[in-house]
């Protein structure tokens, strides 16, 4: 299982990935020197997002969202919101305590009172 349960992702061999604008929009981190200067080995990140998930075996995984959707922050709802490890997401989108359609909707703060959709 990669990244999170039920997440759809595509797996790409690193040799199959081409950055069409070179390093524009990318940032690097070298754990060996603990710096953001480019030196091997390095972690690659999108400056608008988080590190590209390196799943080992020379592969990266990509969310089923397009890069444009990721940049806009598009998502229709959240699952397992009551178990999140981040701050409240105050966007007013539906948030399910566990699985969507099978659990209670909660508010932006994770309060478990049943909220009608």
C-alpha positions as a printed NumPy array, in Angstrom:
array([[  0.   ,   0.   ,   0.   ],
       [  1.456,   3.377,  -0.978],
       [  0.984,   6.771,   0.685],
       [ -2.493,   6.301,   2.208],
       [ -5.286,   3.752,   2.153],
       [ -7.632,   4.117,  -0.798],
       [ -5.553,   6.812,  -2.487],
       [ -5.313,   6.461,  -6.22 ],
       [ -1.811,   7.056,  -7.478],
       [  0.233,   6.428, -10.576],
       [  3.753,   5.024, -10.27 ],
       [  6.465,   6.262, -12.634],
       [ 10.037,   5.104, -13.126],
       [ 12.334,   8.047, -12.454],
       [ 13.901,   7.605, -15.889],
       [ 10.441,   8.165, -17.443],
       [  9.944,  11.594, -15.88 ],
       [ 10.866,  14.674, -17.885],
       [ 10.644,  18.161, -16.404],
       [  9.76 ,  20.278, -19.436],
       [ 10.936,  23.539, -17.858],
       [ 14.185,  22.237, -16.438],
       [ 14.575,  23.019, -12.746],
       [ 12.085,  25.915, -12.843],
       [  9.501,  25.269, -10.126],
       [ 11.605,  22.636,  -8.367],
       [ 13.46 ,  22.799,  -5.082],
       [ 16.09 ,  20.405,  -3.797],
       [ 17.202,  19.105,  -0.418],
       [ 20.348,  17.146,   0.314],
       [ 20.066,  15.24 ,   3.584],
       [ 23.812,  14.567,   3.557],
       [ 24.725,  18.246,   3.857],
       [ 21.319,  19.333,   5.239],
       [ 21.1  ,  22.06 ,   2.621],
       [ 18.948,  23.107,  -0.306],
       [ 21.851,  23.219,  -2.722],
       [ 21.727,  20.618,  -5.473],
       [ 24.078,  17.745,  -4.738],
       [ 23.522,  14.019,  -5.022],
       [ 21.723,  12.308,  -3.485],
       [ 18.916,  14.852,  -3.361],
       [ 15.183,  15.015,  -2.679],
       [ 13.137,  16.849,  -5.31 ],
       [ 10.139,  18.984,  -4.375],
       [  7.647,  21.123,  -6.225],
       [  7.96 ,  24.682,  -4.884],
       [  4.132,  24.842,  -4.717],
       [  3.656,  21.568,  -2.902],
       [  5.564,  18.932,  -0.998],
       [  8.32 ,  16.461,  -1.933],
       [  7.52 ,  14.099,  -4.754],
       [  6.874,  10.766,  -3.04 ],
       [  9.879,   8.552,  -3.65 ],
       [  8.621,   4.983,  -3.298],
       [ 12.021,   3.387,  -3.79 ],
       [ 12.992,   0.997,  -6.591],
       [ 13.749,   4.043,  -8.753],
       [ 10.098,   5.148,  -8.81 ],
       [  7.96 ,   8.135,  -7.855],
       [  4.239,   8.161,  -7.174],
       [  1.857,  10.843,  -8.38 ],
       [ -1.573,  11.665,  -6.993],
       [ -4.53 ,  11.085,  -9.299],
       [ -5.036,  14.867,  -9.297],
       [ -3.37 ,  16.795, -12.079],
       [ -0.683,  19.286, -11.144],
       [ -3.12 ,  22.087, -12.034],
       [ -5.703,  20.673,  -9.61 ],
       [ -3.07 ,  20.315,  -6.901],
       [ -2.01 ,  23.943,  -7.384],
       [ -5.632,  25.084,  -7.03 ],
       [ -6.146,  22.878,  -3.98 ],
       [ -9.098,  21.105,  -5.546],
       [-10.67 ,  18.349,  -3.515],
       [-14.339,  17.513,  -3.118],
       [-14.296,  16.157,   0.456],
       [-12.095,  14.675,   3.17 ],
       [-12.204,  11.177,   4.664],
       [-10.95 ,  10.108,   8.107],
       [-10.971,  13.814,   9.047],
       [-11.412,  13.027,  12.752],
       [ -8.029,  11.252,  12.69 ],
       [ -6.11 ,  14.002,  10.874],
       [ -2.642,  14.989,  12.056],
       [ -2.846,  18.576,  10.771],
       [ -4.639,  21.759,  11.821],
       [ -8.285,  22.379,  10.991],
       [ -8.998,  22.914,   7.29 ],
       [-11.461,  25.8  ,   7.203],
       [-12.748,  25.429,   3.644],
       [-16.355,  24.388,   4.286],
       [-16.022,  21.2  ,   2.21 ],
       [-17.628,  17.959,   3.449],
       [-15.525,  16.154,   6.03 ],
       [-16.306,  12.566,   7.006],
       [-15.279,  11.14 ,  10.379],
       [-14.198,   7.911,   8.624],
       [-15.342,   6.643,   5.207],
       [-17.462,   8.9  ,   3.038],
       [-21.098,   7.915,   2.956],
       [-20.579,   5.394,   5.768],
       [-19.867,   7.733,   8.68 ],
       [-20.904,  11.036,  10.194],
       [-20.116,  14.305,   8.532],
       [-18.165,  16.561,  10.88 ],
       [-17.554,  20.302,  10.797],
       [-14.295,  22.068,   9.889],
       [-13.091,  21.561,  13.485],
       [-13.848,  17.825,  13.522],
       [-16.829,  18.119,  15.852],
       [-18.728,  14.873,  15.519],
       [-22.324,  16.034,  15.515],
       [-24.219,  14.768,  12.506],
       [-24.26 ,  17.458,   9.834],
       [-26.67 ,  17.074,   6.935],
       [-25.08 ,  17.244,   3.511]])
